[in-house]
Amino acid sequence: MVEGHSVTQVGPDVPMAAIEVVDPAVIARLPDDVQVISLKPHGFSFWTRTARLDTRLSSGSHVSYFLKTTSGELGRNMVHSEHTSMSMIHDLKPFLVPKPLAWGSYTTIPDVHFLLCEFRPMKNELPEDIDGLAKAVAEFHKASLGNQTRISAPADKKYGFDLPTYHGNVPIHHGWANTWEGYFARTTRHLLSMELESRGPWGAITLQKDDMASGGGGGGRGGPSEIEDLDQDIIIDLFFNRVVPRLLRPLEANISPVLIHGDLWHGNAGVDSSTDQAVIFDAASFWAHNEYELAVWRQPWNQISNGHRLCYHRYFPQSEPAGEYDDRNLLYSTRVNILDSILYKDDPSYRTSYMFAMRGLVDKFSGEVATPA
């Protein structure tokens, strides 16, 4: 989610009443001796209503909670998925995320659903120390190594997730794959099909040579400098049948799946004002190559940026072949921009960005043959 964008998709329409009175289903998840003091709107989301719930225990101590409410079947699936993702991260690194406590459905308002978490007082900013956030994410990734079957994954699978996760309100159907190449190719093909169905075929597009080299990201770049016609079907075919196996197949023997946050931009991170430690939230987790987490850090609008990437690799080194690290990051960024192109369908910059990246990678790698799987 990026500030300043209009979102054309319609999300859950949550009634204000959802955060005006505490529903019995929420109260049932609180301690038995709790007394509700107040429920006040807190934070902002396009698809949910969120609030701070303040309570007092019989001991006299005060406890606050964060309440997120959604509506409809989509909303129910969103809070279920987020609760699952956040619970898995909390299991690995308890101080990195607010503790998820419960999810469920209201009893007094039809088709309203909720996620209840501990309330963490946060500054709406990133840690001043870049190294702090980067190290925390790297340590979270490393903590998940070897813990896959204990936390969630079937014993015979590696990459993916049991539940759909959500990019805004765009569902990502993960499933499972035994190889990272297999997972990435299948899910990215599906997302690209969704994007093309939503926005139509590419047609002629405006390209900038500097972006062809850098792979850029969506969101307000400068004016065009060159027009080129892209043959959509040829580029897509070469991307999936040449570029993806060429870059990911040599990687396969050198990596193991890690649990990632899945949407780690600056709007999903902050600073705990009581500890000054990094906090992340709104997770959309799945088991992936750890470097995929850093694809969104390439985006020019993201305040978690290339400096964080450099710091991250002090604690989690680049995968081999390290010489192809930036090409892999550009490859992964195509999927990020495809997702944002679905979500922000009236903003052409995300589509332009992923096409730049695909075209640049095809130009570089389509003549090379991947090693047999």
Buried (B, 14 or more C-beta within 10 A) or exposed (E): BBEEBEBEBEBBEBBEBBBEEBBEBBEEEBEEEBEBEEBEEBEEBBBBBBBBBBBBBEEEEEBBBBBBBBBBEBBBBBBBBBBBBBBBBBBBBEBBBBBBBBBBBBEEBEBBBBBBBBBBEBEEEBBEEBBBBBBBBBBBBBBBEEBBEEBBBEEEBBBBBBBBBBBBBBBBBBBBBEBBBBBBBBBBBBBBEBBBEBBEEBEEBEBBEEBBEBBBBBBEBEEEEEEEEBEBEEBBEBBBEBBBBBBBBBBBEEBEBBBBBBBBBBBBBBBBEEEEBBBBBBBBBBBBBBBBBBBBBBBBBBEBBEEBBEBBBEBBEBBEEEEBBBBBBBBBBBBBBBBBBBBBBEBBBBBBBBBBBBBBBBEBBBEEEBEEE
